[in-house]
Amino acid sequence: MSPQLTYICNFFQLMASLIDCRNIVNIGKLVKRYPFDALVSHLEAAGTCWPLKRNLRAFINRLYYF
């Protein structure tokens, strides 16, 4: 994996960790910063990079579905 992909994977893992405990302030900020459509397009563009897909899915699920 390239260093850029590693950075992006770690970034979305960190963002998902920020909202683990239902932190309403962080959830509100991240919903404004990352709209659902943009995250889904990033997920489609991830292709076969499963670590990025896993972290993006975790972020989307915690941000919009819990």
C-alpha positions as CSV (number, residue, x, y, z in Angstrom):
1,M,0.0,0.0,0.0
2,S,1.3,3.5,-0.8
3,P,1.9,6.0,2.0
4,Q,-1.0,8.1,0.8
5,L,-3.4,5.2,1.1
6,T,-2.0,4.3,4.5
7,Y,-2.6,7.9,5.6
8,I,-6.2,8.0,4.4
9,C,-6.9,4.6,6.0
10,N,-5.6,5.8,9.3
11,F,-7.4,9.1,9.0
12,F,-10.8,7.5,8.6
13,Q,-10.0,5.1,11.4
14,L,-9.3,8.0,13.7
15,M,-12.4,9.9,12.6
16,A,-14.5,6.8,13.4
17,S,-12.8,6.6,16.8
18,L,-13.7,10.2,17.5
19,I,-17.4,9.4,17.4
20,D,-17.3,6.1,19.2
21,C,-19.0,7.2,22.4
22,R,-21.8,9.1,20.7
23,N,-20.0,12.4,21.0
24,I,-22.7,14.7,19.7
25,V,-20.4,17.7,19.1
26,N,-18.0,15.7,17.0
27,I,-20.9,14.0,15.1
28,G,-22.4,17.3,14.2
29,K,-19.1,18.7,13.0
30,L,-18.3,15.6,10.9
31,V,-21.7,15.4,9.3
32,K,-21.2,18.9,8.0
33,R,-17.7,18.2,6.9
34,Y,-18.4,14.8,5.2
35,P,-21.8,14.6,3.6
36,F,-23.1,11.1,2.9
37,D,-22.9,11.4,-0.9
38,A,-19.2,12.3,-0.7
39,L,-18.4,9.4,1.5
40,V,-20.2,7.0,-0.7
41,S,-18.3,8.3,-3.8
42,H,-15.0,7.8,-1.8
43,L,-16.1,4.3,-1.0
44,E,-16.8,3.5,-4.7
45,A,-13.5,5.0,-5.7
46,A,-11.6,2.9,-3.1
47,G,-11.8,0.0,-5.5
48,T,-10.2,-3.1,-4.1
49,C,-8.4,-1.5,-1.2
50,W,-10.1,-3.4,1.6
51,P,-8.5,-1.5,4.5
52,L,-9.8,1.8,3.2
53,K,-13.2,0.3,2.5
54,R,-13.4,-1.1,6.0
55,N,-12.5,2.2,7.7
56,L,-14.8,4.2,5.4
57,R,-17.7,1.8,6.2
58,A,-17.1,2.0,9.9
59,F,-17.0,5.8,9.7
60,I,-20.2,5.9,7.7
61,N,-22.0,3.5,10.0
62,R,-21.0,5.3,13.1
63,L,-21.7,8.7,11.7
64,Y,-25.1,8.1,10.0
65,Y,-26.6,4.9,11.3
66,F,-26.0,4.8,15.1
